[in-house]
């Protein structure tokens, strides 16, 4: 791994992905046709979340079948796949939900000519890439419902289409990349990866190669249409989940394991790693927003993040190898690209805080030192018998509720009833909106401790 000099500073702002009190899991994210951000929200209430670039939430599009991936068509339609079928929304706001018990989709892509392709598990065993068979979509093709795939290997985790009529799919369970012809569907080759690579998100580079986030290998792989592969290693524990090609000509990477957004040139050079303000891991989806900034999802904390690079930075990316070339470490003549980032109107999520005057009430049988531990309720993933942060579990692991300690209050309690003012701040920092649990223990002068008393509360706007 090579770290270059920083390309410039960046400002990251994180916004709640839902109204206070709801714990959501934003995952895949795109720039929608209406100039807003759209993302899949698989946790209850599941659906498609939307946000204005200034951070204002819009009404969610309900889909109880747990949306997993989504794309935008040139026609203005947005289509998505869910655990139970398919969804689509046309420009006039009409939404269609289609359920298919024989096909369990997990990924979706749109070709350069505007045709949809689905990836998933077909008839329980075969892992397939298919054309749609939806009568109420503007993407219907003939013949409909055509599939190509294999009986072995995991279902596709992500897909992308490139010029040259090629379709790419990552199979995390079997450590493979499928390359197929997109129209008509036809298998081309399977690229076998080193064991434990766990490929996830795919982005197509300007040279036509596929760049794949290798969650298990802490790396980004560049794969040519010929199958030639070059690996660029990230810092240990990065666990990249997704990546996108930015308007500056570089790749922006959601590093789920380190809680950072990384920037990599098309020569494989890591120039920057920006830590997210929440300090949490679990970043999953990433995209270029309608205004040119970088947007990402923070699955663990239920946040949508916006990264605004320094507008004064001039970036000189390497053009990379030609399609089909295995490449090396870059090289060639650099093209100077002026960044096209613009600043959106200010909308600070820090304006939503518990108002002063909130109280914590409890009773004691005698004077004691009281410790109140405050933890935020978030969603995690199963890793063995533990419920861990999404960035620390294998992609696709089952979800589970977990508590993340945020801080403690220490109070000198008196015998009888006690009332303590709580401003919504811990260690000088305001708690963001969300669901929390408080655990209170009392310890007397003799060293005896009480059983923990627990209470749930919600911080609202």
N, C-alpha and C positions, 0 to 999 in steps of 0.2 A: 504494500500500500504506500502511495506517495501523497503527502499533503503539500499543496501549493500555498503560496501566500493568499490570504483572504481576498476574495473578489470585492468585498464591501460589506457594510453593515446591513442589518435588516431589522424591521420592527414586526414582532409577532403579537397579535391580539387573539384571544380565545373567547368565544361566545357560547352560551348554553345552547344545546341543540334541541331543547324542549322547554316548556313552561316548568316553573319550579314545582317540585313534588313528583315529577315523572322521571324515572331512571331509564334512559334510552341508550342504544348502542349504535351510533352512526358509523357506517363502514364505507362502502364505495361512494364516491362523490364525483359529480360532473358539473360543468357549466350548462345550465338549462337554456332552452330556446327563448325564454322570457327575460333574459338578462339577470337571472337569479341563480343561486346554487341549489342543486338537487342532490339528495343522498338517500341511500337505503337505510332503513331503520328497522332491523329485525327484532328488537325487543318490544315487548308490549308497552304502549299500543304500537303495533308494527305498521309500517307503511312507508311512504316516500316523504321525507322531510324537505323543507324548502326554506331558504333564507335570502333576504336582500343583501347585496354586498356591504351595506352599512351595519350588518349584524341583526337586523330586525327579522324576527321569525314570521313566516307565513303559515297559513293553514296546512296541516299535514294531509296528504292523500292517503286515505286508509286502504290497507290491504292486509287482512288477517292471516295470509298464507306465508308471511315472513319473507319480504324481498331481500335478495342477495346481491344483485348486480344490475346496472342500468346503463343505457346508452341514449344519445340524442341523434335523431335523423335529420338530414338536411331539410326535410319537409316541415320540421317543427314538432314532429311526434317525439315523445319519450317512451321508450319501451323498457321493461325490466323482467327479470326472472325471479321467481320465488320458490320456496320449497314445495309448494303445491301447484305451480303452474306458471302463468305468464300474465303480465299486466301491461297496459299501454294507455297513454293519454294524448289525445289529439289537440291541436292548437286552440280549439274553441273550449277546452276544459272538460270535454266528455272523456270519462274513464271507462276502460274495458278490463275486466278480470276474467281470465280463462283458466280452468283447472283441468289437468290431465293426469289421471291416475297411473298411466303407463310410462310417463317420462318425468324424471325428477331433475329439473335444470339447476345449474349452479353458476353459470357464467353466460355472458352475452357479448356480442360484438356486432359492429356494422361495417360493411365493406365500403370501399371508396365510392362505389356506385349506389350506396344507400340500401343494400340488402341486409337483412338480419340473419345472424347465425347464432344458434344456441349450443351450449355445451352442458352435458349432464350425464345422468345414468338412465339408460333406456331398458325397459323390461327387466329391471332388477340387476342384471349382470353386465350387459354391454355398456361401456363408457363411450359416449358418442358426441359427434358434432352434427347438428341437424339444421335443415331449413325450416322456417315456420309453416304452420298450417292453420293460421288464424284468419277467419273470414272477415273480422272487423278490424283489419289493419291495412295500412297503405303499403306494407312490405310483402304482401302475399306473392309467391312465385309458383311457377309450374315446372315440374311436378312438385306438389306440396308434401311436406312431411318426410323428405328424403334424409337419410342419416348415413354417416360413415363413422367407423370407430373400431374398437377392439373389445374382446371379452375380458382382457386383463388390464391392470393398471387402475389408478384412482380416477375419479371423475375430474373434469377440468375445473381448476380453481380460478383461472382468468383466461381471457382471450383477447386477441387483437388482430386486425386485418391490415395488410400492407399492399403497396402497389405490386403489380405482377400477379394479381389474382391469388395471393397467398393468405392463408389463415394460420394463426399460431395459437396454441393452447398449452397451458402449464398443468401438469399432473403431479401434484405434490406427493401423493402417497407412493407413487412408483418412481419418482425422481426422473421424469421424462418431459420432453417438449414434443408435442405433435406439430407437424407441418402438413397442411392439406391445401389443395386447390379449393377456392371458395365457390366457384361457379363454372361448371357443375361440381358438386362435392366429389373430391377424389383424394385418397391418401397419397402423400408424397414420401414422407419418411418420419421416423421416430428418432429423436436425439436422446440418447441415454446420458444421464448426468451422474456425477459421483454420488455415492450413497450418502444420504443425509442432506442433500442440497435443499429439498423442500421448496421447489419453485412456486412463486406466487404471481404478483402483478407483472404485466408486460407493457412496454412502451415501444413504439416503432421509432427508430432513430432517423435523422435526416438522410442517412445513406441507405435506408431501406432494410437494415438489419433489425432484429428483435433484441431488445434489452430486457432482461428478466431479473426480478428481485429474487435472490436465493436466501430465503428466511433462515434455513438451517445452516448454511455455509457462511453467513455474514459476508455476502458478496453480491456483485452485480455481474451477470454473464451477458456477453454480446454474442449472438448466434446469427450466423449468415444463412441465407436460403440454401446453401450447400450443406449445412449442418456443421460447418467449422465453428468452433467455440473458443472464446477468450474470456478468462475470469479476472475480474477486478475486485480485490479484497477490500472490505470495509473494516473499521475497528472492531475488535471482538465484542460480542454481545449486541451488535447493531440490530440484528434480525430485521432486515428490510422487508416490508410487506407490499409496498407498491411504489411506483415511480411514474413521473410524467415528464414530457419534453417541454421545457419552458420557452417563453418568447425570447429569452436571451440565448437560445441555442444550446443550453445545458440541461442535464437531467436533474430533477428535484426528487428526493427520495424520502419516503416516510420510514424512518428507522424505529420500528415498534419497540425494540428492546432497550434502546438508549434514551428514548424521549427526545429525539432530535430530528430536525429536517436537514438533510445533507444535500450538497450540490456537487455534481460530478460533470466534468466536461465530456464531450464525445470522444476524447482520447483516453477516458478512464481515469482522469485525475480528480481527486477529491479536493475541492478548494475551500469549502466551508462546511461547518456543522453548527446549526443553530439550535440551542436548547429551547424547548417550549416553556412558556411562563409557568404553567401548572406544576412543572417538575415531574410529571407522571409519564409512564410509558404507555404503549398501546395505540400509537398512531397507526392507522390502517390505510385509508384511502387518501389520494392526493390528486390534484388537478390544477389546471390553469383556469382562473375565474374569468367571468365575462369582461372584467375591467383590466385583466392582464396580471393580477397578483396571483400568488400561489396559495391555494386553499387545501386544507387537510382535515381529516376527522380524527378525533381522539376518542377511541371507543371506550377506554376504561373510565374516563371522567365524563363522558357524554357531552363533549365539546366540539365545536367547529372552529378551526384555527385559520387565521389569515396572515400570511407572511408577505410583507412589503419590502423588497430589496431596496438598497440605497439607489435612488434615481440618478445619482451622479456617477454611478459605476459604468464604465465601458468594458465590455467583456469580449475577449478574443478566443472563441472556442475553436478547437480543432475540428475540421470537417469529417475526420474518421475515414475508414476505408470504404471503397466502393462496395455495393451490394455483392455478396458472394465471396468477398475477401475475408480471410480469417483475421487479418489485422494484427497489430502488435500493441504498442503503447501510444498510438496516435501518430502525429507527425503531419507533414504537408504544410501548405500555406494556410495561415489562419485568416479568417474573414472577420473583420470587426463588425460587431452587431450592437447597435445602440438599443438599450433596453426600452421596452414600451410599457413600463409600469406607470400607473397613475394612482393618485391618492383618492380614496373614497371618503365621503363625509364622515366625520367622527361620530362614533357610537360606542361608548365605553361600557362594557359589561360590568365594570366596577360600580356603576351607579345603582345596581340592584343589591341592596344590603338590608340586613335586619335593622329596623329603626331602633334608636336608643330607647330604653325603657323596658325591654323584654326582661323578664325575671325568671330565675330558677328557684323553685320552692322545695324545701325538704324539712323533715323533722328529725331531731336527735334525742336519744335518751340521756345523753350527757355531752359535755363539751368534747369536741374532737376536731382533728384536722381532716378536712374533706378534700378529696381529689376527684375532679370530674374529668373523665376522658371523653373527648368528642371524636367520633369517627364518621366518615362519610360513607353512605351506602352506594356502592358501585357494582358493576357487573364484572365478573371474572370468568376464567376458563378452568376446566378441570385438568390437573396434572397429577395423575395418580390419585391419592386421597385428598390432595390439597386443592383449594381454590386460589389460583394465582392470577396476577395481572395478565391480560390478554397477550401482551408482548412477550411473556415468559412461558407461554404454553404453545403447543403445536397448533398451527392453523387448523380449524375445523373441530377443535376440542369442544366438548359440551360446555354450555354456559352455566354459571353458578353465581349466587350473590356473595359478596365479600364486603368487609368493613376495612376502610383505610384510615388509620389514626391520623387526625389533623392537629392535635394538641391537647393540652390539659389546663384546667383551672385549679388553683389551690386556695382553699377558703378556710379561715379559722371559724369553725361552726360553734354555736352556743347551744346549750340544752334547750329543747323545745323547738318551736318553729323558726325556720330561717328563710330569709328571702334575699337573694343575691341578684343584683342587676347584671345583665349580660348584653353586651353591645353587638354581639355577632362577630367579635374579633378574637383571635387567638394568636399570641406572640406578636401582637401588633398588626396582624394581617386580617382583613375581612374575609369571612367565609363566603364563597359563591352560593347562589341559589341551588337548592337540591335537598335530598333526604339525608338525615343524619340520625345517629344514635348516641345518646349520652349514657355513660356508665359511672355511677357514683359510689365511692367507697369511703368509709370513715375510719379513722385510726385514733384511739384514745391515748392518754398520756402513759398508760401501762403497755402500750404496743399492741393492744387487741384491735383486730380489723373486722369490719362488718362484711356481710355478704354483699356483693355488688347489686345495686338497684339500677335497673335500666329503663330508659324512656326514649321514645322516638319523637323527633320533631322535624319540621320542614322550614327551611329558609326560603321566603318568597320575595317577589319583587316589592 
